[in-house]
Amino acid sequence: MCGIVGYLGPLNPKDVILQGLKKLEYRGYDSAGVAILHDGHAKRIRASGKLSALEDKLKSETFNGHLGIGHTRWATHGAPTERNAHPHQVGGVSLIHNGIIENYQEIRQELLSKGAEISSDTDSELVAHLIAIEVEKTQDLELAVEKVLPRLRGAFSIVVIWDQAPQDMVAFKDGPPLVVGLGDDQVFVASDVQALLAYTKKFIYLDDREIVSVKGSQVQILTSQGAPVVKEVVEINWSPEMVEKQGFAHYMLKEIYEQPRSVAAALEPHIQADKHEVQLSTEGLNSESFQELLKKTKRFCIVACGTSFYAGQLAKYLIEKLAQVPVDLDVASEFRYRSPLLEKDTLFMTISQSGETADTLAALRLAKEKGLQILSLCNVKNSTIDREAHIKLYMRSGPEIGVASTKAFTSTLSVLSCLALQWGKVKGLLSQKDENDMVQALLAVPSQLEVVLAYDKYFKEMAHQLRNYRGFLYMGRGLSYPIAMEGALKMKELAYLHAEGYAAGEMKHGPLALIDHRMAIVMLCPQDQWYEKTFSNLEEAKARGGEILALGSGEDESLKMKSQYYLPLPKAHWLANPLLSTIPLQLMAYHLASELGYDVDQPRNLAKSVTVE
């Protein structure tokens, strides 16, 4: 959620920190600030609102030090005001913090009883007080952090500097991500590698309750007790240009257009194109061993949040159909609290674009404690979920900056389709012809998505008509049901309109009461095994005055006659239909939100990576 950047080196810290924070704007925030050394003290500048407000304040500010920290805050404790913005300063200690300190009330009462002057409403400032007390005793910032860390409960990533140690920076975490960037005679700390790609490609990923101690250009990783830890330096191959808009009005539109390429990249490791066969490629377990694991697995459990949950919903349909393995699907935030029964021969899967989703990570750790094998599907390699899983799959969609997921979703669907095919194949349930047909269908998807992108202009022109509807009901059956749910989520996220996704067969059980001429019905009705049932549901909605926007396969005249708006999609195998249906729904939400004047890349109240419960 919040963004962290710390810098120690020969460059101008103000420039490095501001540029880094700009790369993290996609995470969501409502205030920002920096603390940079000047004349032996950390000069602090903060502002509520967007980074532009902070930039305006910094224009006339100069700094002669080479150490600084910066932060974009998403309010949890205390309103999004300047006094609650980070960095927090206490007795020469300047601190920035992502996450939540769960025992902050206890700490606050203790500090107040000792006469502390607390100037904000945040839990973060309390940590600065604790470190300031300890550093006065130890005269060593690293030792002070080691004393304070055991006292903190919750989810946190923290970076701290001290006026009396102008060559020192200390950071530590438990939960939200934190990375160390290594450059020539300079060191960076950030909550996301994207903040630092313009300066370095070499990173160290901190694990929970590890401390990084920076002294000049020297970096040491320590346990919470201060013992040295040897860590791998990981080289990231993303270029800074990969995260720029490349001429598009918004990151989201750029990422929608990248989907033919990102789907092809997601499929490439798992398909033998010359033979039209699937050959799933995993890390952490070789192909043969993974196939043996699939043969032995009696139950599959998928845990995810939001868009990733809807992708998991489609995987449930596919795996139960093709591999005949029962699939349990859970929203991660509910999983731990329903007393889940995790049996021995269960394979446990987590899906998370960022690889840092707090609820999903907590579910993973619970399953791990129960002795289950963990399979992860992430977009960000070396993220916490990726590191903690036994077996790893990757979305391979590249950086996704828009808060509302687009290309990561279709990449996820692509990989999950390959998983279902592989599972059916190793169990002997998939004929050679069926395998060849379905692989061919998936290989055709990228070029078919290029065709579907033509609806960009259609929805741009249609947006002024769509804004007159009071709500949107998205409906589908079978594989189209999860896509309906995802389409409704996009409309809610971007256009802030009432939108619900339903299994079309459930329309009589409540949603029918909502239907009139001001309710748009988005009906996903491709020609598949559910077509006739879905068409019947469409007629029911139309009979009640609903205005239909239908997505179908090719020039379906019957569907066209029943719809106010009809969008023909390329005729495809049933396995490919969900991927083809997704892009028009993304474009519809995008253009309606733009028509309404909303910030498409950074929807209100939302963040890209949800790193606390």
C-alpha positions as CSV (number, residue, x, y, z in Angstrom):
1,M,0.0,0.0,0.0
2,C,2.2,2.9,1.2
3,G,5.4,3.6,-0.6
4,I,8.9,3.7,0.9
5,V,12.2,5.0,-0.5
6,G,15.5,5.4,1.4
7,Y,18.8,6.6,-0.1
8,L,22.4,6.9,0.9
9,G,25.0,7.9,-1.7
10,P,26.5,10.6,-3.9
11,L,23.4,11.6,-5.8
12,N,20.9,14.3,-4.8
13,P,18.7,12.4,-2.3
14,K,15.7,14.7,-3.1
15,D,15.8,13.7,-6.8
16,V,16.2,10.0,-6.1
17,I,13.5,9.9,-3.5
18,L,10.9,11.9,-5.5
19,Q,11.5,9.8,-8.6
20,G,11.2,6.6,-6.6
21,L,8.0,7.7,-4.9
22,K,6.5,8.6,-8.3
23,K,7.1,5.0,-9.4
24,L,5.1,3.9,-6.4
25,E,2.1,6.2,-6.9
26,Y,0.1,3.2,-8.3
27,R,0.1,1.7,-4.8
28,G,-2.4,4.3,-3.5
29,Y,-1.7,7.1,-1.0
30,D,-3.2,10.3,0.5
31,S,-0.1,12.2,1.8
32,A,3.6,12.2,1.3
33,G,6.9,13.5,2.8
34,V,10.7,13.4,2.9
35,A,13.4,13.8,5.6
36,I,16.8,14.6,4.1
37,L,20.0,15.5,6.0
38,H,21.0,19.2,5.8
39,D,23.5,20.9,8.0
40,G,23.7,17.8,10.2
41,H,19.9,17.5,10.8
42,A,17.1,15.8,8.9
43,K,15.0,18.5,7.3
44,R,11.4,17.3,7.0
45,I,8.9,18.4,4.4
46,R,5.4,16.9,4.3
47,A,2.2,17.5,2.4
48,S,-1.3,16.0,2.3
49,G,-2.7,15.0,-1.1
50,K,-0.8,14.0,-4.1
51,L,3.0,14.0,-4.7
52,S,2.6,17.2,-6.7
53,A,1.8,19.1,-3.5
54,L,5.0,17.8,-1.9
55,E,7.0,18.7,-5.1
56,D,5.7,22.2,-4.9
57,K,7.0,22.5,-1.4
58,L,10.4,21.0,-2.3
59,K,11.1,23.3,-5.3
60,S,12.8,25.9,-3.3
61,E,14.4,23.5,-0.8
62,T,18.1,22.5,-0.9
63,F,19.9,19.8,1.0
64,N,23.6,19.4,1.5
65,G,23.4,15.9,3.0
66,H,23.5,12.6,1.2
67,L,21.1,10.6,3.3
68,G,17.3,10.7,3.1
69,I,14.0,8.9,3.3
70,G,10.6,9.4,1.7
71,H,7.1,8.0,2.0
72,T,3.7,8.0,0.5
73,R,1.1,7.2,3.1
74,W,-2.3,5.5,2.9
75,A,-4.1,6.4,6.0
76,T,-4.9,3.7,8.6
77,H,-4.4,5.3,12.0
78,G,-5.3,9.0,11.8
79,A,-6.8,11.1,9.0
80,P,-4.8,11.9,5.8
81,T,-3.4,15.2,7.1
82,E,0.0,16.7,7.0
83,R,0.5,16.2,10.8
84,N,-0.1,12.4,10.3
85,A,2.1,12.2,7.2
86,H,5.5,10.5,7.3
87,P,8.4,10.8,8.1
88,H,7.8,11.1,11.8
89,Q,10.6,12.7,13.9
90,V,11.5,12.2,17.5
91,G,14.7,13.4,19.1
92,G,16.8,13.3,16.0
93,V,15.2,10.0,14.8
94,S,13.3,10.1,11.5
95,L,11.2,7.2,10.6
96,I,8.9,5.9,7.8
97,H,6.5,2.9,8.1
98,N,4.3,0.7,6.0
99,G,1.7,-1.5,7.8
100,I,0.0,-1.5,11.1
101,I,1.4,-1.8,14.7
102,E,-1.3,-3.9,16.4
103,N,-0.2,-3.2,20.0
104,Y,0.0,0.6,19.4
105,Q,-2.5,1.4,22.2
106,E,-0.4,-0.4,24.8
107,I,2.7,1.4,23.5
108,R,1.0,4.7,23.4
109,Q,-0.2,4.5,27.0
110,E,3.3,3.5,28.2
111,L,4.8,6.5,26.4
112,L,2.2,9.0,27.7
113,S,2.8,7.7,31.2
114,K,6.5,8.6,30.8
115,G,5.7,12.1,29.6
116,A,6.2,11.6,25.9
117,E,4.8,14.3,23.6
118,I,3.0,12.6,20.8
119,S,2.2,14.9,17.9
120,S,0.2,12.7,15.5
121,D,-2.6,10.2,15.6
122,T,-0.6,7.5,14.0
123,D,0.8,4.2,15.3
124,S,4.0,4.9,13.3
125,E,5.2,7.8,15.4
126,L,5.2,5.6,18.5
127,V,7.9,3.4,17.0
128,A,10.0,6.5,16.4
129,H,9.6,7.3,20.1
130,L,10.7,3.8,21.1
131,I,13.8,4.0,18.9
132,A,14.7,7.5,20.1
133,I,14.6,6.3,23.7
134,E,16.9,3.3,22.9
135,V,19.3,5.2,20.7
136,E,19.9,7.7,23.5
137,K,21.0,4.8,25.7
138,T,23.1,2.8,23.1
139,Q,24.3,5.7,20.8
140,D,24.0,3.1,18.0
141,L,21.0,3.1,15.7
142,E,21.3,-0.6,14.8
143,L,21.4,-1.7,18.4
144,A,18.4,0.6,19.2
145,V,16.4,-1.2,16.5
146,E,17.3,-4.6,17.8
147,K,16.0,-3.5,21.2
148,V,12.7,-2.2,19.8
149,L,11.9,-4.9,17.2
150,P,10.8,-7.6,19.7
151,R,8.3,-5.1,21.2
152,L,6.3,-4.6,17.9
153,R,3.3,-6.8,16.9
154,G,1.6,-6.4,13.6
155,A,2.6,-6.0,10.0
156,F,5.3,-3.5,9.3
157,S,8.2,-2.3,7.1
158,I,10.2,0.5,8.7
159,V,13.2,2.6,7.6
160,V,14.9,4.9,10.2
161,I,17.8,7.4,10.2
162,W,19.4,9.4,13.0
163,D,20.9,12.8,12.8
164,Q,24.0,11.8,14.8
165,A,24.8,9.0,12.3
166,P,24.8,10.7,8.9
167,Q,26.3,7.6,7.2
168,D,23.8,5.1,8.7
169,M,20.4,3.8,7.6
170,V,18.6,0.9,9.2
171,A,15.5,-0.9,7.9
172,F,13.5,-3.9,9.1
173,K,10.3,-5.7,8.3
174,D,7.7,-8.2,9.3
175,G,5.0,-8.6,6.6
176,P,5.0,-5.9,4.0
177,P,7.8,-6.1,1.4
178,L,11.1,-4.3,1.7
179,V,14.0,-4.6,-0.7
180,V,17.6,-3.3,-0.7
181,G,19.0,-1.9,-3.9
182,L,22.8,-2.1,-4.4
183,G,24.7,0.5,-6.6
184,D,28.2,1.8,-7.0
185,D,29.0,3.5,-3.7
186,Q,25.3,3.9,-3.0
187,V,22.5,2.0,-1.3
188,F,18.7,2.2,-1.7
189,V,15.8,0.8,0.3
190,A,12.3,0.6,-1.1
191,S,9.0,-1.2,-0.7
192,D,9.1,-2.2,-4.4
193,V,11.9,-2.7,-6.9
194,Q,10.0,-0.5,-9.4
195,A,11.0,2.6,-7.4
196,L,14.7,1.8,-8.0
197,L,15.0,0.3,-11.5
198,A,16.3,3.6,-12.9
199,Y,19.3,3.3,-10.6
200,T,20.1,-0.4,-10.1
201,K,19.0,-3.9,-11.1
202,K,20.7,-5.6,-8.1
203,F,18.5,-6.3,-5.1
204,I,18.4,-8.1,-1.8
205,Y,14.9,-9.2,-0.5
206,L,14.4,-9.0,3.2
207,D,12.6,-11.8,5.0
208,D,10.4,-11.2,8.0
209,R,12.1,-9.9,11.2
210,E,15.4,-9.3,9.4
211,I,17.3,-6.1,9.7
212,V,19.4,-4.3,7.1
213,S,22.2,-2.1,8.5
214,V,23.7,0.4,6.0
215,K,26.9,2.1,7.0
216,G,28.2,4.2,4.1
217,S,28.2,1.9,1.1
218,Q,28.5,-1.2,3.3
219,V,25.3,-3.3,3.7
220,Q,24.8,-6.0,6.3
221,I,21.7,-8.2,6.8
222,L,21.1,-9.3,10.4
223,T,18.6,-11.4,12.3
224,S,16.4,-9.7,14.9
225,Q,19.1,-10.6,17.5
226,G,21.9,-9.0,15.4
227,A,23.5,-12.2,14.0
228,P,24.8,-11.8,10.4
229,V,22.7,-13.4,7.6
230,V,24.0,-14.3,4.1
231,K,21.5,-13.3,1.5
232,E,21.4,-13.8,-2.3
233,V,21.7,-10.7,-4.5
234,V,19.1,-11.0,-7.2
235,E,19.4,-9.3,-10.6
236,I,16.1,-8.0,-12.0
237,N,15.8,-7.8,-15.8
238,W,13.0,-5.2,-16.0
239,S,14.1,-2.0,-17.6
240,P,12.8,1.4,-16.4
241,E,11.1,1.8,-19.9
242,M,9.0,-1.3,-19.2
243,V,7.0,0.7,-16.6
244,E,6.4,3.8,-18.6
245,K,3.1,4.7,-20.4
246,Q,4.6,4.5,-23.9
247,G,2.2,7.1,-25.3
248,F,-1.0,5.8,-23.9
249,A,-3.3,8.1,-21.9
250,H,-3.1,5.8,-18.9
251,Y,-1.1,2.9,-17.6
252,M,-4.2,0.8,-17.6
253,L,-5.0,1.3,-21.3
254,K,-1.4,0.5,-22.1
255,E,-1.7,-2.7,-20.0
256,I,-4.9,-3.7,-21.7
257,Y,-3.2,-3.4,-25.1
258,E,-0.2,-5.5,-23.8
259,Q,-2.4,-8.5,-23.3
260,P,-1.8,-10.3,-26.6
261,R,1.9,-10.2,-25.7
262,S,1.5,-11.0,-22.0
263,V,-0.8,-13.9,-22.7
264,A,1.7,-15.3,-25.2
265,A,4.5,-14.9,-22.6
266,A,2.4,-16.6,-20.0
267,L,1.8,-19.6,-22.2
268,E,5.2,-19.9,-23.7
269,P,7.0,-22.0,-21.0
270,H,4.1,-24.4,-20.7
271,I,3.4,-25.3,-24.3
272,Q,5.3,-27.2,-27.0
273,A,4.0,-25.3,-29.9
274,D,5.4,-27.6,-32.6
275,K,3.6,-30.6,-31.1
276,H,0.5,-28.8,-29.8
277,E,1.1,-30.4,-26.4
278,V,1.1,-29.0,-22.9
279,Q,4.3,-29.4,-20.7
280,L,3.9,-27.4,-17.5
281,S,7.1,-25.8,-16.3
282,T,7.5,-25.2,-12.6
283,E,10.3,-23.9,-10.4
284,G,11.1,-25.6,-7.1
285,L,10.1,-29.0,-8.4
286,N,11.1,-30.5,-11.7
287,S,8.5,-31.4,-14.3
288,E,8.5,-35.2,-13.6
289,S,8.2,-34.8,-9.9
290,F,5.4,-32.3,-10.3
291,Q,3.5,-34.6,-12.5
292,E,3.8,-37.4,-9.9
293,L,2.5,-35.0,-7.3
294,L,-0.5,-34.2,-9.5
295,K,-1.2,-37.9,-9.8
296,K,-1.2,-38.4,-6.0
297,T,-3.2,-35.3,-5.2
298,K,-6.7,-36.1,-4.0
299,R,-8.0,-32.5,-3.4
300,F,-6.9,-29.1,-4.6
301,C,-7.3,-26.0,-2.5
302,I,-7.1,-22.5,-4.1
303,V,-6.8,-19.3,-1.9
304,A,-6.8,-15.8,-3.3
305,C,-8.3,-12.3,-3.1
306,G,-10.2,-10.1,-5.6
307,T,-9.3,-10.6,-9.2
308,S,-7.1,-13.5,-8.4
309,F,-10.0,-15.2,-6.6
310,Y,-12.1,-14.9,-9.8
311,A,-9.3,-16.5,-11.8
312,G,-9.3,-19.3,-9.2
313,Q,-13.0,-19.7,-9.7
314,L,-12.3,-20.4,-13.4
315,A,-9.6,-22.8,-12.4
316,K,-12.1,-24.7,-10.3
317,Y,-14.3,-25.3,-13.3
318,L,-11.4,-26.3,-15.5
319,I,-9.7,-28.7,-13.1
320,E,-12.8,-30.4,-12.0
321,K,-13.9,-30.9,-15.6
322,L,-10.5,-31.9,-17.1
323,A,-8.8,-33.6,-14.2
324,Q,-11.7,-34.7,-12.1
325,V,-10.1,-33.5,-8.9
326,P,-12.3,-31.8,-6.3
327,V,-11.3,-28.1,-5.8
328,D,-12.0,-26.0,-2.8
329,L,-11.9,-22.2,-3.4
330,D,-11.6,-19.7,-0.6
331,V,-11.3,-15.9,-0.3
332,A,-8.1,-15.6,1.6
333,S,-9.4,-13.1,4.2
334,E,-12.0,-15.8,5.3
335,F,-9.9,-18.9,4.9
336,R,-8.2,-18.9,8.4
337,Y,-11.4,-18.1,10.2
338,R,-13.6,-20.9,9.0
339,S,-11.5,-23.7,10.7
340,P,-10.4,-25.2,7.4
341,L,-10.0,-29.0,7.2
342,L,-6.7,-29.5,5.4
343,E,-6.2,-33.2,4.6
344,K,-3.0,-34.9,3.8
345,D,-3.2,-35.4,0.0
346,T,-4.2,-31.8,-0.6
347,L,-2.2,-29.5,-2.9
348,F,-2.6,-25.9,-1.8
349,M,-2.4,-23.1,-4.2
350,T,-2.1,-19.3,-3.6
351,I,-2.6,-16.8,-6.4
352,S,-1.3,-13.2,-6.0
353,Q,-0.1,-10.7,-8.6
354,S,2.1,-8.9,-6.2
355,G,3.1,-11.9,-4.2
356,E,2.7,-9.8,-1.0
357,T,-1.1,-10.0,-0.3
358,A,-1.2,-10.3,3.5
359,D,-4.3,-12.5,3.8
360,T,-3.1,-14.8,1.1
361,L,0.3,-15.0,2.7
362,A,-1.2,-15.8,6.1
363,A,-3.3,-18.6,4.5
364,L,-0.1,-20.0,2.8
365,R,1.7,-20.1,6.2
366,L,-1.2,-21.9,7.9
367,A,-1.3,-24.6,5.1
368,K,2.5,-24.9,5.4
369,E,2.2,-25.5,9.2
370,K,-0.2,-28.3,8.4
371,G,2.4,-29.9,6.2
372,L,0.8,-29.3,2.8
373,Q,2.7,-28.7,-0.4
374,I,2.4,-25.1,-1.5
375,L,2.0,-24.1,-5.2
376,S,2.1,-20.3,-5.9
377,L,1.2,-18.3,-8.9
378,C,2.7,-14.8,-8.8
379,N,3.7,-12.0,-11.2
380,V,6.6,-10.7,-9.0
381,K,9.4,-13.2,-8.7
382,N,11.2,-13.2,-5.3
383,S,8.1,-11.7,-3.7
384,T,7.3,-13.1,-0.2
385,I,4.7,-15.6,-1.4
386,D,7.0,-16.7,-4.2
387,R,9.9,-17.3,-1.8
388,E,7.8,-19.2,0.7
389,A,6.0,-21.6,-1.7
390,H,7.5,-25.0,-2.5
391,I,6.5,-24.9,-6.2
392,K,6.3,-21.8,-8.3
393,L,4.4,-20.7,-11.4
394,Y,4.6,-17.2,-12.9
395,M,2.2,-14.9,-14.7
396,R,5.0,-13.4,-16.7
397,S,2.9,-10.3,-17.5
398,G,5.7,-7.8,-16.7
399,P,5.1,-4.8,-14.5
400,E,1.5,-3.9,-13.9
401,I,1.1,-0.3,-12.7
402,G,-2.7,0.3,-12.9
403,V,-4.3,-0.5,-9.6
404,A,-7.1,-2.4,-11.4
405,S,-5.5,-5.6,-12.7
406,T,-5.9,-6.3,-16.4
407,K,-3.0,-8.2,-18.0
408,A,-2.1,-10.1,-14.8
409,F,-5.6,-11.5,-14.8
410,T,-5.5,-12.8,-18.4
411,S,-2.0,-14.1,-17.8
412,T,-3.3,-15.9,-14.7
413,L,-6.2,-17.5,-16.7
414,S,-3.7,-18.7,-19.3
415,V,-1.4,-20.4,-16.8
416,L,-4.3,-22.0,-14.9
417,S,-5.7,-23.3,-18.2
418,C,-2.3,-25.0,-18.8
419,L,-2.3,-26.4,-15.3
420,A,-5.8,-27.9,-15.8
421,L,-4.7,-29.4,-19.1
422,Q,-1.5,-30.9,-17.6
423,W,-3.5,-32.4,-14.7
424,G,-6.0,-34.0,-17.0
425,K,-3.1,-35.3,-19.2
426,V,-1.1,-37.0,-16.4
427,K,-4.3,-38.6,-15.1
428,G,-5.0,-40.1,-18.5
429,L,-8.3,-38.3,-18.9
430,L,-7.3,-36.2,-21.9
431,S,-7.2,-37.7,-25.4
432,Q,-4.4,-36.7,-27.7
433,K,-6.9,-35.0,-30.0
434,D,-8.5,-33.0,-27.1
435,E,-5.1,-31.9,-25.9
436,N,-4.0,-30.9,-29.4
437,D,-7.3,-29.0,-29.9
438,M,-7.1,-27.1,-26.6
439,V,-3.5,-26.2,-27.0
440,Q,-4.2,-24.9,-30.5
441,A,-7.0,-22.9,-29.1
442,L,-4.7,-21.3,-26.5
443,L,-2.0,-20.6,-29.0
444,A,-4.6,-18.8,-31.1
445,V,-5.7,-16.5,-28.3
446,P,-3.0,-13.7,-28.6
447,S,-3.9,-13.0,-32.3
448,Q,-7.6,-13.2,-31.4
449,L,-7.1,-10.7,-28.6
450,E,-5.6,-8.3,-31.2
451,V,-9.0,-8.4,-32.9
452,V,-10.9,-7.9,-29.7
453,L,-8.9,-4.8,-28.9
454,A,-10.8,-3.0,-31.7
455,Y,-13.6,-2.5,-29.2
456,D,-11.4,0.3,-27.7
457,K,-12.9,2.8,-30.1
458,Y,-16.4,1.3,-29.7
459,F,-16.5,1.9,-26.0
460,K,-14.8,5.3,-26.2
461,E,-17.7,6.5,-28.4
462,M,-20.3,4.6,-26.3
463,A,-19.2,5.8,-22.9
464,H,-21.5,8.9,-22.9
465,Q,-24.5,6.5,-23.4
466,L,-23.4,4.1,-20.7
467,R,-23.1,6.8,-18.1
468,N,-26.9,7.1,-18.0
469,Y,-27.5,3.7,-16.5
470,R,-28.0,3.5,-12.7
471,G,-26.3,0.1,-12.5
472,F,-24.8,-2.9,-14.3
473,L,-25.6,-6.6,-13.9
474,Y,-23.0,-8.9,-15.4
475,M,-24.2,-12.4,-16.0
476,G,-22.8,-15.6,-17.3
477,R,-22.9,-19.4,-16.8
478,G,-20.1,-21.9,-16.6
479,L,-16.7,-20.4,-17.5
480,S,-18.4,-17.1,-18.2
481,Y,-19.6,-16.7,-14.6
482,P,-16.2,-15.8,-13.1
483,I,-15.6,-13.4,-16.0
484,A,-18.9,-11.7,-15.2
485,M,-17.7,-11.3,-11.6
486,E,-14.4,-9.8,-12.7
487,G,-16.2,-7.5,-15.2
488,A,-18.4,-6.2,-12.4
489,L,-15.4,-5.7,-10.2
490,K,-13.7,-3.6,-12.8
491,M,-16.7,-1.3,-13.1
492,K,-16.9,-0.9,-9.3
493,E,-13.1,-0.2,-9.1
494,L,-12.9,2.3,-11.9
495,A,-16.3,4.0,-12.4
496,Y,-17.6,3.8,-8.8
497,L,-20.9,2.5,-10.0
498,H,-23.2,-0.2,-8.7
499,A,-22.2,-3.4,-10.6
500,E,-22.8,-7.0,-9.7
501,G,-21.7,-10.3,-11.2
502,Y,-24.1,-13.2,-11.1
503,A,-24.5,-16.7,-12.3
504,A,-27.2,-16.1,-14.9
505,G,-29.3,-19.0,-13.6
506,E,-29.6,-17.1,-10.2
507,M,-31.4,-14.2,-11.8
508,K,-34.8,-15.4,-10.5
509,H,-33.4,-15.6,-7.0
510,G,-33.2,-11.8,-6.4
511,P,-31.5,-9.9,-9.2
512,L,-34.6,-9.9,-11.3
513,A,-36.2,-7.4,-8.9
514,L,-33.5,-4.8,-9.9
515,I,-34.1,-5.0,-13.7
516,D,-35.7,-2.1,-15.5
517,H,-34.8,0.1,-18.5
518,R,-32.2,1.9,-16.4
519,M,-30.3,-1.2,-15.5
520,A,-27.8,-2.4,-18.1
521,I,-27.5,-6.2,-18.4
522,V,-24.1,-7.4,-19.6
523,M,-24.7,-10.9,-20.8
524,L,-21.8,-13.2,-21.6
525,C,-23.2,-15.7,-24.1
526,P,-20.5,-17.3,-26.2
527,Q,-21.4,-20.5,-28.1
528,D,-20.5,-23.2,-25.7
529,Q,-22.3,-25.9,-23.7
530,W,-24.1,-23.2,-21.6
531,Y,-25.3,-21.2,-24.6
532,E,-29.0,-22.2,-24.6
533,K,-29.4,-21.8,-20.9
534,T,-27.7,-18.4,-21.0
535,F,-29.8,-17.3,-23.9
536,S,-33.0,-18.2,-22.0
537,N,-31.8,-16.1,-19.0
538,L,-31.2,-13.2,-21.4
539,E,-34.8,-13.4,-22.7
540,E,-36.0,-13.2,-19.1
541,A,-34.0,-10.1,-18.4
542,K,-35.3,-8.5,-21.6
543,A,-38.9,-9.3,-20.8
544,R,-38.5,-7.3,-17.6
545,G,-37.3,-4.2,-19.5
546,G,-33.6,-4.8,-19.1
547,E,-31.3,-3.3,-21.7
548,I,-28.9,-5.9,-22.9
549,L,-25.3,-5.6,-23.9
550,A,-24.4,-9.1,-25.1
551,L,-21.0,-10.7,-25.9
552,G,-21.3,-13.7,-28.3
553,S,-19.4,-15.8,-30.8
554,G,-19.3,-14.4,-34.3
555,E,-22.4,-13.0,-36.1
556,D,-25.0,-14.5,-33.8
557,E,-28.2,-13.1,-35.3
558,S,-30.5,-14.5,-32.6
559,L,-28.4,-12.9,-29.9
560,K,-28.1,-9.7,-31.9
561,M,-31.9,-9.4,-32.2
562,K,-32.4,-9.7,-28.5
563,S,-29.8,-7.1,-27.5
564,Q,-29.6,-3.3,-27.5
565,Y,-25.8,-3.7,-28.1
566,Y,-24.2,-6.8,-29.5
567,L,-20.4,-7.4,-29.6
568,P,-19.3,-10.3,-31.7
569,L,-16.2,-12.0,-30.4
570,P,-14.0,-14.3,-32.6
571,K,-15.4,-17.9,-32.7
572,A,-13.2,-20.0,-30.5
573,H,-12.9,-23.2,-28.5
574,W,-14.8,-23.0,-25.2
575,L,-11.5,-23.0,-23.4
576,A,-10.5,-19.7,-25.0
577,N,-13.8,-17.8,-24.6
578,P,-13.1,-16.5,-21.1
579,L,-9.9,-14.8,-22.3
580,L,-11.7,-13.2,-25.2
581,S,-14.6,-12.0,-23.1
582,T,-12.4,-10.3,-20.6
583,I,-10.9,-7.4,-22.7
584,P,-14.3,-5.8,-23.7
585,L,-15.3,-5.7,-20.1
586,Q,-12.0,-4.0,-19.2
587,L,-12.4,-1.5,-22.0
588,M,-16.0,-0.7,-21.0
589,A,-15.1,0.1,-17.4
590,Y,-12.0,2.0,-18.5
591,H,-13.8,4.3,-20.9
592,L,-16.8,4.9,-18.7
593,A,-14.5,5.9,-15.8
594,S,-12.6,8.2,-18.2
595,E,-15.9,9.7,-19.4
596,L,-16.9,10.4,-15.8
597,G,-13.5,12.1,-15.2
598,Y,-12.1,9.6,-12.7
599,D,-8.4,8.7,-12.1
600,V,-8.3,5.4,-13.9
601,D,-4.8,4.3,-12.8
602,Q,-5.3,5.2,-9.1
603,P,-9.0,4.6,-8.1
604,R,-10.0,6.2,-4.8
605,N,-9.5,4.1,-1.6
606,L,-7.7,1.3,-3.4
607,A,-4.1,0.1,-3.5
608,K,-2.3,-2.3,-5.8
609,S,-0.6,-4.4,-3.1
610,V,-2.7,-5.1,0.0
611,T,0.0,-5.9,2.5
612,V,-2.0,-5.7,5.8
613,E,-5.3,-7.5,6.8
